[in-house]
Amino acid sequence: MNNSKIVTTNQKGIHENLQKVLSRYDLNNYQRPISSYSLDTFKQIKKFVGTDKFILDLGCGVGQSSFELKKVYPNYKIVGIDKSIKRLNKNNDYETVDDILLVRAELLDLIPKLMDLSDQIVVTYILYPNPWPKSIHYKRRFHFNPVMPFICELSEHIVLRSNWKLYLEEFSAAYLFLKQKNSDVKEVQIKREYLTPFEKKYHQSGQKIYELEIK
Ligand SMILES: C[S@@+](CC[C@H](N)C(=O)[O-])C[C@H]1O[C@@H](n2cnc3c(N)ncnc32)[C@H](O)[C@@H]1O
């Protein structure tokens, strides 16, 4: 059994600044320059996918989820991306194996570039993103970052999982604000193999697992 701590927050509900912050962001005015290593990664992804359709696994950690997703989507290539070389290196199969590419990049640099491949992205997965539960840290959450409008455009189908329901409710509210489309957060009954090590840890600690699926 695991004993992972439940996420606690001093936030009462969806962050009050959601609309104010998101209304400042613009697809045509993204200021962050792309780092050279993330640009190299983009070129690597482009070469790997060619003209094929693929599944994106953003923040893939050790990459277990990319291998699990290949079982769910046997006909598509899978691209797992994480900034942590330490995590990626824990996967002995790191690199390209049977249509799976695990690569290192800073997502805040790379996601706008990935727009060039958006016609080929079938589903975007964000599994157990760092929650940053303290209210003061809210801008560290993906949906409060200027990259959020790009995340919304990468693919029409997006799946997130978290053990912190409010993260997913906020993401859903942010998506509604930017794309005028409703989505619901549901509790997931874990039946089959775990998608990720974090999922395993939370589930074995007796915590609830939530999913937001937008499509
Ligand atoms: C809580 S872990 C979850 C990892 C994996 N999805 C899982 O469930 O096992 C969050 C992961 O997101 C990655 N990450 C967070 N922010 C990132 C960013 N801006 N660019 C790339 N990776 C990021 C971290 O390095 C970490 O591996």
The ligand as a Tripos MOL2 file, in Angstrom:
@<TRIPOS>MOLECULE
LIG
   27    29     1     0     0
SMALL
NO_CHARGES

@<TRIPOS>ATOM
      1 C1          3.2640   14.7760  -11.2370 C.3       1 LIG1
      2 S1          4.3190   14.3010  -12.5250 S.3       1 LIG1
      3 C2          3.3010   13.1580  -13.4350 C.3       1 LIG1
      4 C3          4.1050   12.3360  -14.3940 C.3       1 LIG1
      5 C4          3.2950   11.3050  -15.1820 C.3       1 LIG1
      6 N1          2.3010   11.9150  -16.0230 N.3       1 LIG1
      7 C5          2.6490   10.3180  -14.2430 C.2       1 LIG1
      8 O1          1.4430   10.4230  -14.0040 O.co2     1 LIG1
      9 O2          3.3760    9.4500  -13.7460 O.co2     1 LIG1
     10 C6          4.2970   15.7500  -13.5720 C.3       1 LIG1
     11 C7          5.3060   15.6550  -14.6980 C.3       1 LIG1
     12 O3          5.1620   16.7820  -15.5400 O.3       1 LIG1
     13 C8          6.4540   17.2420  -15.9120 C.3       1 LIG1
     14 N2          6.3410   18.6720  -16.2060 N.ar      1 LIG1
     15 C9          5.7970   19.6160  -15.3970 C.ar      1 LIG1
     16 N3          5.8860   20.8250  -15.9980 N.ar      1 LIG1
     17 C10         6.4840   20.6250  -17.1930 C.ar      1 LIG1
     18 C11         6.8660   21.4930  -18.2530 C.ar      1 LIG1
     19 N4          6.6370   22.7930  -18.1790 N.pl3     1 LIG1
     20 N5          7.4820   20.9490  -19.3290 N.ar      1 LIG1
     21 C12         7.7140   19.6120  -19.3950 C.ar      1 LIG1
     22 N6          7.3870   18.7460  -18.4290 N.ar      1 LIG1
     23 C13         6.7760   19.2390  -17.3310 C.ar      1 LIG1
     24 C14         7.3310   16.9470  -14.7200 C.3       1 LIG1
     25 O4          8.7090   16.8520  -15.0690 O.3       1 LIG1
     26 C15         6.7490   15.6230  -14.2360 C.3       1 LIG1
     27 O5          7.4100   14.5100  -14.8100 O.3       1 LIG1
@<TRIPOS>BOND
     1     1     2 1
     2     2     3 1
     3     2    10 1
     4     3     4 1
     5     4     5 1
     6     5     6 1
     7     5     7 1
     8     7     8 2
     9     7     9 1
    10    10    11 1
    11    11    12 1
    12    11    26 1
    13    12    13 1
    14    13    14 1
    15    13    24 1
    16    14    15 ar
    17    14    23 ar
    18    15    16 ar
    19    16    17 ar
    20    17    18 ar
    21    17    23 ar
    22    18    19 1
    23    18    20 ar
    24    20    21 ar
    25    21    22 ar
    26    22    23 ar
    27    24    25 1
    28    24    26 1
    29    26    27 1
@<TRIPOS>SUBSTRUCTURE
     1 LIG1         1 GROUP 0 **** ****
